[in-house]
Amino acid sequence: MAPDESVVNIDGPWTHRAVHAGGTRFHVVEAGEGPLVLLLHGFPQFWWTWRHQLVSLPKAGYRAVAADLRGYGGSDKPPRGYDLPTLAADATGLIRALGETGAIVVGHDWGGLLAWTMAVLDPKCVRRLVAVSAAHPRRLRSALLTDPFGQLRASAQAIGHQLPLLPEHRLRRRDAALVGRLLDDWSRPGWPDAETARTYREAFRIPAVAHCALEYHRWFGRSQLRRDGRRYTRVMGTEIEAPTLHLHGALDPRLLPRTAQGSGRYVAAPYRWRLLEGAGHFPHEEIPDVFDTELLGWLADPEPDR
């Protein structure tokens, strides 16, 4: 029997609540007081990926809010709206629904693509940008086209998601065993432990989550040949004016470090690149102490360097 959304209501030093933005209900988890830091997860995860930062950020004087993205966890799962401009509008709407006009935005994987997009489409909403294991969308598109034996090969799993129905079945079968395997394949040796993998597998068994999560990949892939995708790519050429921190695991096999590193060309503001040794695709979970030292040190710097 498939679990219901309550499986993502995991206890901790934080508060769960629902926030409505743009007609969509989002499940958010909040801790601390101070400047708002919005934490956006990636695939195949949910808000819980930020559990370490929901402790470290409040201790450092920030209000940390981790959201389940559209289609994930305890948030609404509408039939459409999985294109990056709509998803970015979700996140900027969340910031305003939380009572702020802007926030520090930290995004991992798909959440990182959203963060890059937010900084272009609604720049006043993004005071600082932190991209984790996420190349700028134009840089990613370029690498997929020009690096067939590198980034294109590393993205083979996502390319397979373009098929109808079958990928959903593969993700759900045997209690979402594939989710655990992806986490293991994309991370450093020894992560995740069995309980961490079980938590993510259980969340992916919530009805409609597998389909909604795959719709992100399907839009990105198919839109490359459509007018909306060409328009998005053109708009994303706008230089980003928010100070940007770019964190990436040196062992990341899903989004290659060389793909991500070229993203700085799209940032006009101070830009800091940090390659984190000993981490794969999930550095904020694999090596949280190292990750938090980089993140909090950069946030405390009033004039972050290039």
C-alpha positions in Angstrom: 0.0 0.0 0.0 1.4 3.4 -1.0 2.1 5.8 1.9 0.3 9.2 2.2 1.8 12.6 2.5 2.2 12.3 6.3 5.5 10.4 5.8 7.3 13.6 5.0 6.2 15.2 8.3 9.4 14.2 10.0 10.0 15.6 13.5 12.9 17.8 14.4 13.8 21.3 15.7 11.6 22.8 13.1 7.9 23.6 12.3 5.8 22.1 9.5 3.1 24.2 7.8 1.3 24.8 4.6 1.8 28.0 2.6 -0.3 29.0 -0.4 1.4 30.8 -3.3 -0.2 31.4 -6.7 -3.0 29.1 -6.1 -0.8 26.2 -5.1 -0.3 24.7 -1.6 3.3 24.1 -0.5 4.5 22.1 2.4 7.3 24.0 4.1 9.5 23.4 7.1 10.8 26.4 9.0 13.3 27.1 11.8 15.0 30.2 13.2 14.6 33.9 12.9 16.5 36.5 10.9 17.2 37.0 7.2 15.2 34.4 5.1 17.1 31.5 3.5 14.9 29.6 1.1 16.1 26.0 0.6 15.1 24.2 -2.7 15.7 20.5 -3.1 16.4 18.4 -6.1 15.7 14.9 -7.5 14.9 12.4 -6.1 14.5 14.0 -2.7 12.2 16.4 -0.7 12.6 19.0 2.0 14.4 16.6 4.3 17.6 16.9 2.3 18.2 20.2 4.1 17.8 18.7 7.7 21.4 19.7 8.6 21.1 23.2 7.3 17.7 23.6 9.2 19.9 23.4 12.3 23.1 25.2 11.3 21.4 28.2 9.6 19.2 29.1 12.6 22.2 28.8 14.9 23.9 31.4 12.7 21.0 33.8 12.9 19.0 33.0 9.8 15.4 32.0 9.2 15.6 28.8 7.2 12.7 27.5 5.2 12.9 24.3 3.2 10.0 23.6 0.8 8.7 20.6 -1.0 8.7 21.6 -4.6 5.6 21.3 -6.8 4.7 17.7 -7.2 6.9 16.5 -4.3 6.3 15.4 -0.7 3.4 17.3 1.0 3.0 20.0 -1.7 0.2 20.0 -4.3 0.7 17.7 -7.4 -1.1 19.5 -10.2 -1.1 17.9 -13.7 1.0 20.7 -15.2 3.4 23.5 -14.4 6.7 21.7 -14.4 8.5 24.1 -16.6 11.3 26.1 -15.0 9.6 29.6 -15.4 6.5 28.3 -13.6 8.6 26.5 -10.9 10.6 29.7 -10.4 7.4 31.7 -10.0 6.3 29.2 -7.4 9.5 29.9 -5.4 9.3 33.7 -5.7 5.6 33.5 -4.7 6.6 31.5 -1.7 9.1 34.2 -0.6 6.3 36.8 -0.7 3.8 34.4 1.0 6.4 34.1 3.8 6.2 37.8 4.3 9.4 38.8 2.6 10.3 40.7 -0.6 13.5 38.8 -1.1 15.6 36.0 0.2 18.9 34.2 0.1 18.1 31.3 -2.2 19.9 28.0 -1.9 19.1 25.3 -4.5 20.4 21.8 -5.1 20.1 19.9 -8.4 16.7 20.9 -9.9 16.3 23.4 -7.0 19.6 24.9 -8.3 18.2 25.3 -11.8 15.2 27.1 -10.2 17.5 29.3 -8.2 19.4 30.3 -11.4 16.1 31.0 -13.1 14.7 33.0 -10.3 17.7 35.3 -10.3 17.0 36.1 -13.9 13.2 36.3 -14.0 12.7 38.0 -10.7 16.1 39.4 -9.7 14.8 41.6 -6.8 13.6 38.4 -5.1 17.0 36.9 -5.0 19.4 38.7 -2.6 22.1 36.1 -2.8 22.2 32.9 -4.8 23.8 29.6 -3.8 23.8 26.9 -6.5 24.7 23.4 -5.3 25.4 20.6 -7.8 23.7 22.7 -10.4 25.1 24.2 -13.6 23.5 27.4 -15.0 20.8 26.2 -17.4 22.5 27.6 -20.5 25.8 26.0 -19.5 24.0 22.6 -18.9 22.4 22.8 -22.3 25.7 23.6 -24.0 27.5 20.7 -22.3 24.8 18.2 -23.3 25.3 19.3 -26.9 29.1 19.5 -27.0 30.3 16.9 -24.5 28.7 13.6 -25.7 31.1 11.3 -23.8 31.0 13.4 -20.7 27.8 15.3 -19.6 25.5 13.7 -22.1 26.6 10.2 -21.0 26.3 11.3 -17.3 22.7 12.4 -18.1 21.6 9.1 -19.7 19.2 8.4 -16.8 17.4 11.7 -17.3 17.3 11.2 -21.0 15.5 7.9 -20.4 12.9 9.8 -18.4 11.5 11.2 -21.7 9.6 7.9 -22.3 6.0 7.8 -21.1 4.8 5.6 -18.2 7.7 3.2 -18.0 10.1 5.5 -16.0 7.4 6.0 -13.4 6.9 2.3 -13.0 10.7 1.7 -12.7 10.9 4.4 -9.9 8.0 2.9 -7.9 8.5 -0.8 -8.2 10.0 -2.8 -5.4 9.3 -0.1 -2.8 11.2 2.5 -5.0 14.4 0.6 -4.9 15.7 2.6 -7.9 15.6 5.8 -5.8 18.0 4.2 -3.3 20.2 3.0 -6.1 20.4 6.5 -7.7 21.3 8.1 -4.4 24.1 5.5 -4.0 25.4 5.8 -7.5 25.6 9.6 -7.4 27.2 10.0 -4.0 30.5 9.3 -2.4 31.2 5.8 -1.1 29.5 5.1 2.2 26.5 7.4 1.7 23.6 7.1 2.1 23.1 4.7 5.0 20.1 2.3 4.9 17.8 4.5 6.9 18.4 7.6 4.8 17.8 5.7 1.6 14.6 4.2 3.1 13.3 7.8 4.0 13.7 8.9 0.4 12.3 5.8 -1.1 9.2 6.0 1.1 8.6 9.7 0.1 8.8 8.7 -3.6 6.1 6.1 -3.1 3.5 8.9 -2.3 0.9 8.8 -5.1 1.8 11.0 -8.2 5.3 12.0 -6.9 7.2 9.8 -9.4 5.2 11.1 -12.3 5.5 14.8 -11.2 9.2 14.5 -10.6 9.7 13.1 -14.1 7.7 15.9 -15.6 10.6 18.3 -14.7 13.0 16.2 -16.9 10.4 15.9 -19.7 9.9 19.6 -19.9 13.6 20.4 -20.0 14.3 17.8 -22.6 11.4 18.3 -25.0 11.4 22.1 -24.7 14.8 22.3 -26.4 12.9 21.8 -29.7 9.9 24.0 -28.8 9.4 27.7 -28.9 9.0 28.0 -25.1 12.3 26.3 -24.6 14.1 28.6 -27.1 12.5 31.6 -25.4 13.6 30.4 -22.0 17.2 29.8 -23.2 17.4 33.2 -24.7 16.1 35.0 -21.6 18.6 33.1 -19.4 21.4 34.8 -21.2 20.7 37.8 -19.0 23.6 38.3 -16.6 22.8 37.6 -12.9 23.2 40.6 -10.5 23.0 38.6 -7.2 26.2 37.6 -5.5 26.6 33.9 -6.2 28.2 31.0 -4.4 28.7 27.8 -6.4 29.3 24.6 -4.5 30.0 21.3 -6.2 31.2 17.9 -5.1 34.5 16.8 -6.8 33.2 13.3 -7.2 29.8 14.2 -8.7 29.0 11.7 -11.5 25.6 13.2 -12.4 26.5 16.8 -13.0 30.2 16.8 -13.9 32.3 19.5 -12.2 33.6 20.7 -15.5 30.0 21.3 -16.7 29.1 23.4 -13.6 32.4 25.3 -13.5 31.5 27.2 -16.7 28.5 28.9 -15.1 30.4 31.9 -13.8 30.3 33.6 -17.2 26.6 34.3 -16.6 27.1 36.1 -13.3 28.0 39.8 -13.3 28.0 40.0 -9.5 30.8 38.6 -7.3 31.0 34.9 -7.9 32.7 32.3 -5.8 33.3 28.7 -7.0 34.2 26.0 -4.5 34.9 22.4 -5.4 34.3 20.2 -2.4 36.7 17.2 -2.1 35.3 13.9 -1.0 31.7 14.6 -2.0 29.5 13.5 -4.8 26.2 15.0 -5.9 24.8 15.6 -2.4 27.5 17.6 -0.6 25.1 19.2 1.9 24.3 15.7 3.2 27.5 13.8 2.5 29.8 16.3 4.2 27.5 18.7 6.0 30.2 20.2 8.2 32.4 21.2 5.3 29.4 22.4 3.3 28.1 24.5 6.2 31.5 26.1 6.8 31.6 27.3 3.1 28.0 28.4 3.1 28.0 30.3 6.5 31.4 31.9 5.8 30.2 33.2 2.5 26.9 34.5 4.0 28.8 36.3 6.7 31.0 38.0 4.2 29.6 41.5 3.4 31.6 41.7 0.2 32.0 38.2 -1.2 34.9 37.9 -3.6 34.9 36.8 -7.2 
